[in-house]
Amino acid sequence: MIGDWSFVTGHSLTANGRKPTLNLKPETLNLKHWTLNRIKPTGKRNPAPPRFLSLIDMGLDTVKAAVVDMLEPERIRVLGHSLAEAHGKDIAGGRAQAAELADVTNRALQEAEDATETTIGRKIVPDDAVFLLPSRALAGTTVAVSRHRPARSGTISAAELDELWQKAVEKTQAALKALPNTGSDWIIQTITQTELRLDGKLVSDPVGLRGRQLSLGAYGVTSHPATLRGIEQLAERLELNIHQLIPTPPALATLVPAGDALLLNVGASGTDCLRIRHGALVDMRRVLFGGHFFSRHLSSRFKCNLADAEALKIAFGSNALVENDVRLVRRGLEEPLHRWATEVVSAINQLFPAVDSPQLPPQLYFTGGSAILPGLKNMLLYVLKDAGRTFEQSPEIVNLGERALPGFYNNPTGLRGVLFAPALSAAKFL
């Protein structure tokens, strides 16, 4: 149950340089100064994930489900995937909507499980599921801590690094509780290391090295409790064991191959703007314009109901319209696309203040169903240029999932790959 769940953290840095993460899980290490009564420290380490997992991404437009084989964590095999229409139902919308979403999720899961028989010759029905927490129910913040080491203090020990990580954890917990627009009942989900520096230089594992200044950055995410309760109720109805709840933004960051980048997840209810630095999420902003915003404009422009407008938008994005209709839809989307791009550029300016980051990183990644809309990316580049923002070099624009994702095998590509990239990112984050 959600009320019995708590946090888990690993060693500060393992031999392969893996960054530590604090995560909501059924088993946990004893963390100092933790006060939430939901936390029941047991002193246990992370269990290895089950070999077979269901990954569930509960969007407002569609529920995406995938079944994966985790036998080789560096080469995750996708055994089956499917999606089902959610029709705007929100997992945090109360028992009635949760019940409807349970049926939708069950249908997507069954189709994904049926597909596994084609892939490996037998049907896989995992007992364990990983749920992505939607960004609309999240808030996050970044912190930094440092330690000044006296001269002749010797080499850095693992215990010293653990102590600094613990300090970062405690500071992040306090910062998350103090965030505006959140309540005392919000529940912290993850705290992830973003960077580690020794005397100002990036290092992967400073144990055994000498230096005077050791600093560490961390990014924390907290969640609205209604979303957690809704997922718990849904899992109970479907008789699923919740292996882990994973916030979407830090999970998506694991798919980005570039060290420094901007990632835009254009979903149904909004657009997540993520700043990736040194391969980790360090900041994000959410713009409340997404696929539904475009559909509503098409509905008003062409005097049709919302369902028909949504179908028209999808056909436009899939190049399934005749030439005359393409011109009409493109004209109808000019104003909402410009408004969307203006809001996104405002968010980008907050993520990359011109005084600190005069130029943007050239790697620009997109995911989410509306990311494929013709004209969306060009409109963003136009508004960025109009705002005086430039890139370090000619921008490289990539739809995550359009081609095979690094670290995956047999994953969907093309439009379906773009839709499923967030769901699959949950497996990379484990």
N, C-alpha and C positions, 0 to 999 in steps of 0.2 A: 504494500500500500504506500501511497505517496507520503503519508504521515510518518512512516517508519524509515523513510529513505534518508540518506545523508551523503557526506562527501568522502572522496578518496583521492589521495595524491601519491604519486610515485617518488622515487629518488630524484634529486634535483636534476641530475643529468646522467644518463646511462653511457656506457662505453661508446655507443654509436651516435651520441650527440642528440638523442631524442629530447625534445623540450618537455618539461613537466606540465601536467594539467591537473587541475582539481575538478572533479566531476561528481555529479549526483549519481549515486549507485547504491545498491542494497548493502554493500560492505564498505567499510571505511577505516582510515587511519585515525588515531586520536589526535585531533588538532587542538592546540592550546587556545584558550580564551574564546571558544565557540559557545554562544549563548542560546541559539535557537533551540527550543525544546523538541523540535522535530529530529534533532541530531542525536543519534545513539552510537557513540564511538565504540568500535570493537577491536581496533588495532589490526585489522586484516588488510592485506594488499589486494590490488585489482585481480579478479579472476580472469583467466584467459577467456576470450569470447567463445561461445559455442561454434562448432564448425559451420552449421547452417543457421542463417539468420534471415528474418523478414525485415525489410527496411520500409518505413511508412512515412510519407510526406503528405500532410493533410492541408492542401491548399483550399482556398475558398471556391475555386472553379473545379478542380479535379483532385481526387486522392490518388497518389501514385504509390504503387507497391512493387517491391522487387525482392527476389529470393537470391541470396548470395552464398557462395562457398568460401569460408574464411580459412581453409586449410593452409593456404600460402598468403599471409597478410600482405606481402609485397606484390602479389598478383591475384587480386580478388576476382573470382569467377562469377559472373552474373548468369544464374541458371534460368531465370524467368522474370518477366516484368509485365505490368498491366496498369491501366488507370480506369477510373470510373468518375462520372460527373457528380460533383458535390452540390451544384446549384446554389452556391452562396451560403451553404450551411457552415456554421462556425463551431468548432469543438468546444469553445467557451460559451456557447449560446444557450446553455441550459440542458436539462434532461431530454427534452423533446428533440432538439437538434442533434444531441449526442446519440440518441437512439437511431435517428435517420442516418447519421454518419457511420454508425456501426454496420448497418446494412450495406452502405456504399463501400466501406472499407473491406467488409467480408467478400463482396463481389470482386473487388480488385485483387485481394489476396488469393482467392480461389483460382482466378484466371492466371495469376503469376505462378501459382503452384502447379496448375495443369501444364503450363509451358515447360516446367522442369523435366517432365517426362520426355518431351521431344529433345531436350538438350542432352540429357545423360541416360535416358532409357529407363528411368524410374522416377516416380513422383516423390518430391520432397515437400514435406509439410512441417516447417520449423515450429517448435514450441515457443521460441524466444523471438522477440521483436525489438527493434530500435526505432523509436519515434523521433522525428525531427520536430523541434519546437519552432513554431512560426515566428518570424521577426515582429509581427504586429503585437505579440504578447511579451516582447523582451525589451530590456534596457541594458546598456553596457557602459563601462568606463575603463580608462587606462590609468595605471599608476607607475611610479618609478621609485626604487629604493637604492641606497648606496651604502657602502661601508668603506671608511677610510682606514687603511691598514698602516700601523706605525712602521717606521724603518726597522729593519732587522726582525721582522715578524715571521720570517720563514716562508715556506711555500704554502699555497692555499690548500686546505684540507677539505674533504667531503663534508665533514661536520660544519665547517665554516660556511660552505655553500648552502647546505641545508638550512642553516640559521638565517641566511639572507632570504632564501625562498620563503621560509616561514614568516619573516617580516613582511614580505611582499603580499603573502596571503592575507595576513591580518589587516594590512593597509587597504587592500582591495575590498575586503569584506566591509570595512567601515565606509569606504567611498561609495559602494553600491547601496548601502543602507541610506546614505545621505542624498541619493539622486532625486531630483525633482520629478514629479508626475509618477512616482511609485509609492506604494504603501508599505506599512510595517509587516504586512502579510506576504509580500513578495518573497520568493524563495531563490536564493543564489544557486546557479546551475554549474557554471564552469569558471575556473580561473586558470588562464593559460599564459605561460611565459612567452614574451614577445622578443626579447633580446637580452643578451648577457655581454657585458663589456668589462675589460680589464685595462685600466689606464686609458680609457676612451676608445679602445680598439675592440671590435667584435671578436668574441671567442666562442667556441662550441663547448669546450670542457676545460676550465682553468685549473682543475685540481692538479697540483704538482708544480704550478707556475708561480712566479713571483711578481708582485706588483703592489702599488700603493692604494689604488682606487678600484673597487669592485662594485659594479652597478648592475641592476636587473630591472627589466620592465615586465609588466603583467597586464593582461586584459581580462576583466571579469564580466559575466553576464548574469542577470537576474530575470526571473519570469513571474508573470501574473499567475496567482494560484488557481484561478478558474480554468485556465488551460490545462494545468496539471490534473485537476480533478476530472475534467472532461476526458482526458486520455486514460486516466485510471478506470473510469466507468466503462469506456469503450473496450479497454483491454479485458475487463472482467466479463463483459458480454460475449466477447469472442474467445474467451478462455486462452488468452495470450499472456505469457510472462514478459513483463517489461524488463528487458535486459539493460536498457539505458535510454535516457532522454538526452537529446543532443540539440543545443541551439543551432539554428541554421547558419548564422554568419560565420562563426569560427570553423564550422564544418566545411563550408564552401571554400574557405581560404586554403584548405589542404589540396584543392584541385588546381590551384594556380601554379603553373610551372615557373613563372618569373619571380624573382625575389622581391621586387618592388613593382606594384601594379595598382590599378583601380579596377574594381569588379562591380558590375551593376546587375542585380537580380531583379528583373522586371516581372513581378508577379501580378496576380489579379487585383489585389487591393492596394498595392503600392510598389515602390521601387527601393530596394536596399542599395545604398552606396557604400562600398567597403574599401577602406585603405589597407593595402597589404604592404608591409615593410619587412625585409629580411625573411620573407616566407611566412609571416604570421599576421593575423588580424590585429591592427593597432587602434582602429577607430572606425566608426560607422555613423551614417545618418540615414533616416528613412523619409522618403518623399511619398505623400499620400496620393500619388497618381500612378496608376498601373493599367492593367488590361480592362478592368471594368470602366475606368474613366474614358478610355477610347471607345468602348462599346456604347456608353451612354451618349456620347457625341454623335456617333453614327445613327443611333436610334432617333435622336432629335433631328438630325440633318435629313434623313430619308423617311421620316414619319413612319417608322416600323417599330414593332415591339422589341424588347431587349434581347430576346432569344434569337430573333432574326438578325439583329445587329451583330450579335456575337458570332453567329454563323458567317455573316458577311466579312467580319474582321478576320476570322480564321481562313476563309477562302482567299482573301487578299494576301494574307501572310504566306499561304501555301501556293501562290501563283496559280490559283484555280479559277480565276475570273477572265472573261473575255476582255479584249483591249479597251473597249469603251467603258466598261464597268470599272476597270482598273483606274482609268483617269478620274472617274467620278469619286471613287473611294479615296484616292490619293488627295484630291482636292478637299474632300470632307474631313480628312485627318490633319491637314496642314495646321489649323489653329490649335487643336488639342496637342499635337506633337510639339509645337513651339512652346506652348505653356508647360508641358511636361519637361522639355529640355531646359527651360528657364529655371524651373524649380530644382532640377538635378544639378545644374551648374551652380546654383546657390549652395547646394549641399557640398559640392566638390570644393567650392571656395572655403567652406568651413573645415573640410578635411585637409586641404592643402592651402593654408593661408599664403597669399602671394609674398608676404614679407619673409616667411620662412622657406617656402617652396615656390620660387619664381617660375619654375617650369614643372610640368606634370610628367610623371613617368610615361614612357611611350607605350607600355603594355596596357591595353584596355580590353577587359574581358566582360562578356555578357552571358547571362543565362536567364531562364524563365520563359514562359510561353510567349509573351508579347515582345521579347527581345528580337524576334525574327521579323517584326513588322517592317516592310519596305519604307525607307525614308527616316526611320527612327535614329539610326546611328549618324546619318548625314546631318540631320537636324541638330543633334547634340554637338557635333563638330562645328557647325555653323554658329551656334549660340556661344560655344566656348571661345571661338575666334572673335566674335563680336564683343565678348566680355574682356578681351585682351589676354586670355590665357593661351599659353603655348606649351608644346611638348619638348622634351629634351632632344628628341629626334622624331622623324616621321612616325606617327602612331601605328602600332600593330593592333588591329582589331580582330578579336577571336570570339566565336560563340562556343563556350565550354560545352562539350558533349557532342558538338557537330561531327567531330572526328573522335576516334578512340581515345578515351581518357587514360593518362599515364597511371599505371598501377592496377589496371583492370583488364579482364579478358572476357570476350563475348558480350561486352556492354553495348546497348543500343547507340546508334549514331544518327546523324541527320536531325530533323525536327524532333523526333522522339528522344534523341540523346540530349538535346538542349532541355527538354522537359524533365528528364530523369536525372540530370546532373546533380541537383540538390539532394535527392534521395540517396544517390550512390555516395555522395560525399560523407554521409554518416558512417559508412563502413571504413573510410580512410581515417576518420577522426578517432576511431576506437583505439 
